[in-house]
Amino acid sequence: MRIVNIKLQLLEYPLETPFYPSWLPGYPQTAHRVHLLTLETDEGIKGYAAGVAFLREGTGFESLLMPFLFGRDPMNVEEVVQITRSATFLGLRLWWIELAFWDLIGKAVGQPVYRLLGGYQDRVKAYASTGELRDKEARLDYIAQVREMGIRAVKLRFHSWDWRADMRVVQAVRERYPDMEIMVDANMGWRVAGMAPAPKWDLATALRVAEELAELGVRWLEEPLDKHDYEGYRRLREKSPVALASGEMNQDLHEFREYLVRDALDVLQPDVTLSGGILTGKKIAAMAEAFGKQIAPHTWTNGLGLAANLQLMGACPNCEWAEFPYEPPGWEPNARDFFLTEPILPDSEGYLPVPSKPGLGVEIDEAAVQHYTVA
Ligand SMILES: [Mg+2]
Protein backbone atom coordinates (compact mmCIF):
# COMPACT_ATOMS: atom_id res chain seq x y z
CA MET A 1 0.00 0.00 0.00
CA ARG A 2 1.40 3.39 -1.00
CA ILE A 3 0.23 6.98 -0.72
CA VAL A 4 -0.44 8.30 -4.22
CA ASN A 5 -2.57 11.38 -3.56
CA ILE A 6 -2.22 14.19 -1.06
CA LYS A 7 -4.74 16.99 -0.69
CA LEU A 8 -4.93 19.79 1.84
CA GLN A 9 -8.01 22.00 2.16
CA LEU A 10 -8.84 24.90 4.41
CA LEU A 11 -12.42 24.70 5.67
CA GLU A 12 -14.22 27.60 7.26
CA TYR A 13 -17.53 27.15 9.06
CA PRO A 14 -19.23 30.36 10.20
CA LEU A 15 -20.43 30.06 13.80
CA GLU A 16 -24.07 30.83 14.41
CA THR A 17 -23.15 33.24 17.19
CA PRO A 18 -19.67 34.44 18.17
CA PHE A 19 -17.85 32.28 20.68
CA TYR A 20 -15.68 33.97 23.33
CA PRO A 21 -12.97 31.47 24.36
CA SER A 22 -11.85 32.19 27.92
CA TRP A 23 -8.25 31.39 26.89
CA LEU A 24 -8.24 34.08 24.18
CA PRO A 25 -9.22 37.23 26.07
CA GLY A 26 -10.51 39.92 23.73
CA TYR A 27 -11.09 37.57 20.80
CA PRO A 28 -14.59 36.83 19.54
CA GLN A 29 -14.35 33.67 17.42
CA THR A 30 -16.74 33.88 14.48
CA ALA A 31 -15.67 30.88 12.40
CA HIS A 32 -14.37 27.37 12.96
CA ARG A 33 -11.38 26.88 10.64
CA VAL A 34 -9.80 23.52 9.96
CA HIS A 35 -6.97 22.20 7.78
CA LEU A 36 -8.24 18.93 6.33
CA LEU A 37 -5.62 16.53 4.96
CA THR A 38 -6.71 13.70 2.67
CA LEU A 39 -4.27 10.90 1.84
CA GLU A 40 -5.27 8.38 -0.81
CA THR A 41 -3.58 5.03 -1.39
CA ASP A 42 -2.99 3.05 -4.55
CA GLU A 43 -5.82 0.78 -3.31
CA GLY A 44 -8.22 3.73 -3.33
CA ILE A 45 -8.51 4.06 0.46
CA LYS A 46 -8.82 7.59 1.84
CA GLY A 47 -7.42 8.59 5.21
CA TYR A 48 -8.17 11.92 6.86
CA ALA A 49 -6.61 14.18 9.43
CA ALA A 50 -7.61 17.63 10.60
CA GLY A 51 -5.56 20.34 12.21
CA VAL A 52 -6.34 23.67 13.79
CA ALA A 53 -6.32 26.82 11.67
CA PHE A 54 -6.44 30.23 13.33
CA LEU A 55 -6.73 32.22 10.09
CA ARG A 56 -5.33 31.05 6.76
CA GLU A 57 -1.78 30.39 7.92
CA GLY A 58 -1.62 26.88 6.46
CA THR A 59 -1.32 27.91 2.82
CA GLY A 60 1.75 26.12 1.54
CA PHE A 61 1.57 23.05 3.80
CA GLU A 62 0.58 20.92 0.82
CA SER A 63 3.74 21.62 -1.16
CA LEU A 64 5.76 21.13 2.02
CA LEU A 65 4.21 17.73 2.76
CA MET A 66 4.21 16.36 -0.79
CA PRO A 67 7.87 15.26 -1.05
CA PHE A 68 7.79 13.77 2.46
CA LEU A 69 4.56 11.77 2.16
CA PHE A 70 4.21 10.81 -1.51
CA GLY A 71 4.86 7.11 -2.17
CA ARG A 72 5.15 6.29 1.54
CA ASP A 73 3.78 3.07 3.06
CA PRO A 74 1.09 4.22 5.53
CA MET A 75 1.84 1.25 7.83
CA ASN A 76 5.16 2.86 8.80
CA VAL A 77 3.84 5.30 11.35
CA GLU A 78 7.19 5.75 13.12
CA GLU A 79 8.47 7.35 9.92
CA VAL A 80 5.77 10.00 9.90
CA VAL A 81 6.38 10.74 13.59
CA GLN A 82 9.98 11.51 12.68
CA ILE A 83 8.85 13.74 9.80
CA THR A 84 6.48 15.71 12.01
CA ARG A 85 9.20 16.00 14.64
CA SER A 86 11.48 17.48 11.96
CA ALA A 87 8.81 20.06 11.07
CA THR A 88 9.14 21.62 14.52
CA PHE A 89 12.39 23.08 13.12
CA LEU A 90 10.18 25.36 11.02
CA GLY A 91 8.06 26.21 14.02
CA LEU A 92 5.28 23.97 12.67
CA ARG A 93 3.16 21.77 14.85
CA LEU A 94 2.11 19.17 12.27
CA TRP A 95 1.68 16.15 14.59
CA TRP A 96 -1.94 15.95 13.50
CA ILE A 97 -1.08 14.68 10.00
CA GLU A 98 -0.16 11.32 11.60
CA LEU A 99 -3.89 10.73 12.23
CA ALA A 100 -4.45 10.18 8.50
CA PHE A 101 -1.99 7.27 8.57
CA TRP A 102 -3.97 5.56 11.34
CA ASP A 103 -7.20 6.24 9.47
CA LEU A 104 -5.71 4.44 6.45
CA ILE A 105 -4.39 1.52 8.52
CA GLY A 106 -7.71 1.02 10.30
CA LYS A 107 -9.64 1.15 7.04
CA ALA A 108 -7.19 -1.24 5.36
CA VAL A 109 -7.70 -3.87 8.07
CA GLY A 110 -11.35 -3.04 8.88
CA GLN A 111 -10.87 -2.09 12.54
CA PRO A 112 -11.18 1.09 14.62
CA VAL A 113 -7.76 2.29 15.74
CA TYR A 114 -8.30 1.71 19.47
CA ARG A 115 -8.57 -2.02 18.83
CA LEU A 116 -5.28 -1.99 16.95
CA LEU A 117 -3.59 -0.23 19.89
CA GLY A 118 -4.69 -2.83 22.43
CA GLY A 119 -8.42 -2.16 22.84
CA TYR A 120 -9.51 -1.63 26.43
CA GLN A 121 -12.82 0.27 26.58
CA ASP A 122 -15.48 1.19 24.03
CA ARG A 123 -16.77 4.24 25.92
CA VAL A 124 -15.32 6.76 28.37
CA LYS A 125 -17.07 8.88 31.01
CA ALA A 126 -17.61 12.37 29.60
CA TYR A 127 -17.10 15.67 31.29
CA ALA A 128 -18.71 18.71 29.72
CA SER A 129 -15.92 21.13 28.91
CA THR A 130 -16.98 24.76 28.99
CA GLY A 131 -15.23 27.39 26.90
CA GLU A 132 -16.42 30.75 28.15
CA LEU A 133 -16.51 32.68 31.40
CA ARG A 134 -20.16 33.00 32.38
CA ASP A 135 -21.92 34.31 35.44
CA LYS A 136 -23.41 32.03 38.07
CA GLU A 137 -26.94 31.94 36.74
CA ALA A 138 -25.93 31.23 33.15
CA ARG A 139 -23.58 28.48 34.29
CA LEU A 140 -26.20 26.85 36.50
CA ASP A 141 -28.59 26.80 33.51
CA TYR A 142 -25.86 25.17 31.44
CA ILE A 143 -25.30 22.49 34.05
CA ALA A 144 -28.99 21.73 34.25
CA GLN A 145 -28.83 21.19 30.50
CA VAL A 146 -25.81 18.85 30.50
CA ARG A 147 -27.33 16.86 33.35
CA GLU A 148 -30.37 16.27 31.14
CA MET A 149 -27.91 14.75 28.65
CA GLY A 150 -26.77 12.32 31.38
CA ILE A 151 -23.46 14.06 32.08
CA ARG A 152 -22.39 14.36 35.72
CA ALA A 153 -19.06 16.20 35.37
CA VAL A 154 -18.15 19.68 34.23
CA LYS A 155 -14.94 21.59 33.64
CA LEU A 156 -15.16 25.29 34.48
CA ARG A 157 -12.81 27.99 33.23
CA PHE A 158 -10.78 30.39 35.34
CA HIS A 159 -9.49 33.40 33.45
CA SER A 160 -11.00 36.47 35.12
CA TRP A 161 -8.54 39.15 36.11
CA ASP A 162 -9.50 38.39 39.72
CA TRP A 163 -9.80 34.61 40.15
CA ARG A 164 -12.22 35.09 43.05
CA ALA A 165 -14.92 35.93 40.49
CA ASP A 166 -14.44 32.49 38.90
CA MET A 167 -14.34 30.83 42.32
CA ARG A 168 -17.83 32.17 43.05
CA VAL A 169 -19.13 30.24 40.03
CA VAL A 170 -17.59 27.01 41.35
CA GLN A 171 -19.15 27.68 44.76
CA ALA A 172 -22.58 28.17 43.19
CA VAL A 173 -22.28 24.95 41.16
CA ARG A 174 -21.15 22.98 44.20
CA GLU A 175 -24.00 24.32 46.34
CA ARG A 176 -26.65 23.51 43.75
CA TYR A 177 -25.20 20.14 42.69
CA PRO A 178 -23.35 18.33 45.49
CA ASP A 179 -22.99 15.18 43.34
CA MET A 180 -21.41 16.91 40.34
CA GLU A 181 -17.74 16.23 39.51
CA ILE A 182 -16.04 19.58 38.91
CA MET A 183 -12.75 20.22 37.17
CA VAL A 184 -11.16 23.65 36.81
CA ASP A 185 -8.99 24.84 33.92
CA ALA A 186 -6.90 28.00 34.27
CA ASN A 187 -5.37 27.80 30.77
CA MET A 188 -2.05 29.28 31.91
CA GLY A 189 0.02 26.65 30.10
CA TRP A 190 -0.20 28.46 26.82
CA ARG A 191 -1.16 31.94 27.80
CA VAL A 192 -2.44 34.13 24.97
CA ALA A 193 -1.51 37.76 25.35
CA GLY A 194 -1.82 40.62 22.93
CA MET A 195 -5.53 41.13 22.35
CA ALA A 196 -6.69 42.04 25.84
CA PRO A 197 -5.18 41.81 29.31
CA ALA A 198 -4.62 38.14 30.20
CA PRO A 199 -4.10 36.99 33.79
CA LYS A 200 -0.92 35.14 34.76
CA TRP A 201 -0.61 33.33 38.07
CA ASP A 202 2.46 32.91 40.20
CA LEU A 203 3.02 29.84 42.35
CA ALA A 204 1.48 31.43 45.45
CA THR A 205 -1.70 32.33 43.57
CA ALA A 206 -1.95 28.85 42.08
CA LEU A 207 -1.62 27.34 45.57
CA ARG A 208 -4.31 29.60 47.02
CA VAL A 209 -6.67 28.67 44.21
CA ALA A 210 -5.86 24.97 44.71
CA GLU A 211 -6.62 25.23 48.44
CA GLU A 212 -10.00 26.83 47.85
CA LEU A 213 -10.86 24.35 45.12
CA ALA A 214 -10.03 21.45 47.44
CA GLU A 215 -12.58 22.81 49.94
CA LEU A 216 -15.17 22.57 47.17
CA GLY A 217 -14.25 18.98 46.31
CA VAL A 218 -12.85 19.78 42.88
CA ARG A 219 -11.31 16.82 41.07
CA TRP A 220 -8.40 18.56 39.34
CA LEU A 221 -6.86 21.94 38.66
CA GLU A 222 -5.61 22.20 35.09
CA GLU A 223 -2.78 24.36 33.78
CA PRO A 224 -2.28 26.77 36.66
CA LEU A 225 1.30 27.41 35.44
CA ASP A 226 3.24 27.67 32.19
CA LYS A 227 3.55 24.45 30.19
CA HIS A 228 7.34 24.35 30.60
CA ASP A 229 7.48 25.26 34.28
CA TYR A 230 8.03 21.65 35.35
CA GLU A 231 9.79 22.75 38.51
CA GLY A 232 6.90 25.06 39.39
CA TYR A 233 4.46 22.18 38.95
CA ARG A 234 6.62 19.97 41.16
CA ARG A 235 6.68 22.55 43.92
CA LEU A 236 2.97 23.23 43.59
CA ARG A 237 2.10 19.56 43.70
CA GLU A 238 4.04 19.08 46.94
CA LYS A 239 1.58 21.40 48.68
CA SER A 240 -1.57 21.30 46.56
CA PRO A 241 -4.50 19.52 48.19
CA VAL A 242 -6.12 19.14 44.77
CA ALA A 243 -4.86 17.00 41.86
CA LEU A 244 -2.98 18.78 39.08
CA ALA A 245 -3.42 18.26 35.34
CA SER A 246 -1.47 19.64 32.38
CA GLY A 247 0.11 18.76 29.05
CA GLU A 248 -2.33 19.78 26.30
CA MET A 249 0.27 22.13 24.85
CA ASN A 250 3.32 19.99 25.57
CA GLN A 251 4.89 18.02 22.76
CA ASP A 252 6.67 14.74 22.26
CA LEU A 253 7.97 12.20 24.75
CA HIS A 254 10.57 14.24 26.58
CA GLU A 255 8.32 17.06 27.72
CA PHE A 256 5.96 14.54 29.32
CA ARG A 257 8.93 12.71 30.83
CA GLU A 258 9.83 15.94 32.63
CA TYR A 259 6.49 15.97 34.43
CA LEU A 260 6.77 12.29 35.32
CA VAL A 261 10.30 12.15 36.69
CA ARG A 262 9.51 15.17 38.89
CA ASP A 263 6.22 13.66 40.08
CA ALA A 264 4.79 17.05 39.11
CA LEU A 265 1.29 16.04 37.93
CA ASP A 266 -1.55 13.66 38.66
CA VAL A 267 -3.15 13.74 35.21
CA LEU A 268 -1.33 14.03 31.87
CA GLN A 269 -3.31 15.55 29.02
CA PRO A 270 -1.62 14.84 25.68
CA ASP A 271 -3.75 15.69 22.66
CA VAL A 272 -2.93 13.43 19.71
CA THR A 273 -3.36 16.36 17.32
CA LEU A 274 -1.04 18.68 19.27
CA SER A 275 1.33 16.51 21.29
CA GLY A 276 2.78 13.96 18.89
CA GLY A 277 0.11 11.93 17.09
CA ILE A 278 -1.67 8.77 18.18
CA LEU A 279 1.47 6.64 18.42
CA THR A 280 3.26 9.15 20.65
CA GLY A 281 0.02 9.54 22.65
CA LYS A 282 0.03 5.80 23.33
CA LYS A 283 3.67 5.95 24.41
CA ILE A 284 2.97 8.87 26.76
CA ALA A 285 0.02 6.96 28.18
CA ALA A 286 2.28 3.96 28.81
CA MET A 287 4.88 6.12 30.57
CA ALA A 288 2.08 7.60 32.69
CA GLU A 289 0.81 4.12 33.53
CA ALA A 290 4.26 3.08 34.71
CA PHE A 291 4.32 6.08 37.06
CA GLY A 292 0.80 5.36 38.34
CA LYS A 293 -0.70 8.40 36.60
CA GLN A 294 -3.89 8.96 34.66
CA ILE A 295 -4.22 10.45 31.20
CA ALA A 296 -7.16 12.64 30.19
CA PRO A 297 -6.44 13.81 26.64
CA HIS A 298 -7.28 17.34 25.63
CA THR A 299 -9.76 17.22 22.74
CA TRP A 300 -10.72 20.84 22.04
CA THR A 301 -9.88 21.02 18.32
CA ASN A 302 -12.50 19.61 15.93
CA GLY A 303 -14.63 16.49 15.47
CA LEU A 304 -11.90 14.44 13.84
CA GLY A 305 -9.49 15.43 16.60
CA LEU A 306 -12.05 14.35 19.21
CA ALA A 307 -12.53 11.03 17.37
CA ALA A 308 -8.77 10.42 17.24
CA ASN A 309 -8.30 11.22 20.92
CA LEU A 310 -11.17 8.87 21.77
CA GLN A 311 -9.33 6.14 19.85
CA LEU A 312 -6.35 6.66 22.15
CA MET A 313 -8.57 6.70 25.25
CA GLY A 314 -10.19 3.44 24.12
CA ALA A 315 -6.78 1.77 24.21
CA CYS A 316 -5.66 3.00 27.65
CA PRO A 317 -6.52 1.40 31.01
CA ASN A 318 -5.39 4.57 32.81
CA CYS A 319 -7.95 6.89 31.22
CA GLU A 320 -11.15 7.59 33.13
CA TRP A 321 -12.38 10.91 31.71
CA ALA A 322 -13.13 12.14 28.19
CA GLU A 323 -13.33 15.86 27.46
CA PHE A 324 -16.59 16.72 25.66
CA PRO A 325 -16.18 20.27 24.33
CA TYR A 326 -19.58 21.85 24.69
CA GLU A 327 -20.46 25.53 24.96
CA PRO A 328 -23.62 26.36 23.03
CA PRO A 329 -24.73 28.45 21.31
CA GLY A 330 -21.28 29.40 19.91
CA TRP A 331 -19.48 26.07 20.26
CA GLU A 332 -21.95 23.25 19.83
CA PRO A 333 -21.43 19.76 18.36
CA ASN A 334 -22.62 20.67 14.85
CA ALA A 335 -20.07 23.49 14.66
CA ARG A 336 -17.29 21.40 16.19
CA ASP A 337 -17.97 18.40 13.87
CA PHE A 338 -19.30 20.26 10.81
CA PHE A 339 -17.33 18.13 8.31
CA LEU A 340 -18.41 14.77 9.79
CA THR A 341 -21.57 12.95 8.70
CA GLU A 342 -22.73 12.84 12.35
CA PRO A 343 -21.64 14.80 15.42
CA ILE A 344 -20.03 12.88 18.29
CA LEU A 345 -22.42 12.89 21.27
CA PRO A 346 -22.52 11.23 24.69
CA ASP A 347 -24.80 8.27 25.30
CA SER A 348 -27.75 8.54 27.70
CA GLU A 349 -25.52 7.58 30.66
CA GLY A 350 -23.06 10.39 30.02
CA TYR A 351 -20.32 8.36 28.35
CA LEU A 352 -18.65 9.21 25.04
CA PRO A 353 -18.59 6.15 22.80
CA VAL A 354 -15.26 5.45 21.09
CA PRO A 355 -16.20 5.80 17.39
CA SER A 356 -16.42 2.23 16.10
CA LYS A 357 -16.12 2.39 12.32
CA PRO A 358 -12.77 1.39 10.76
CA GLY A 359 -9.91 3.86 11.17
CA LEU A 360 -10.63 6.94 13.27
CA GLY A 361 -14.19 5.63 13.51
CA VAL A 362 -16.08 8.47 11.84
CA GLU A 363 -17.08 9.42 8.29
CA ILE A 364 -16.22 12.61 6.47
CA ASP A 365 -19.16 14.48 4.94
CA GLU A 366 -17.82 15.17 1.44
CA ALA A 367 -20.64 17.58 0.62
CA ALA A 368 -19.88 19.64 3.73
CA VAL A 369 -16.17 19.61 2.88
CA GLN A 370 -16.94 20.95 -0.57
CA HIS A 371 -19.35 23.52 0.78
CA TYR A 372 -17.00 24.94 3.43
CA THR A 373 -13.70 24.79 1.52
CA VAL A 374 -12.24 28.26 1.10
CA ALA A 375 -8.73 27.40 -0.05
MG1 LIG B 1 -7.22 22.68 29.11
Residues whose N, C-alpha, C, O or C-beta is under 5 A from the ligand:
A	BS01	MG	D185 E222 E248
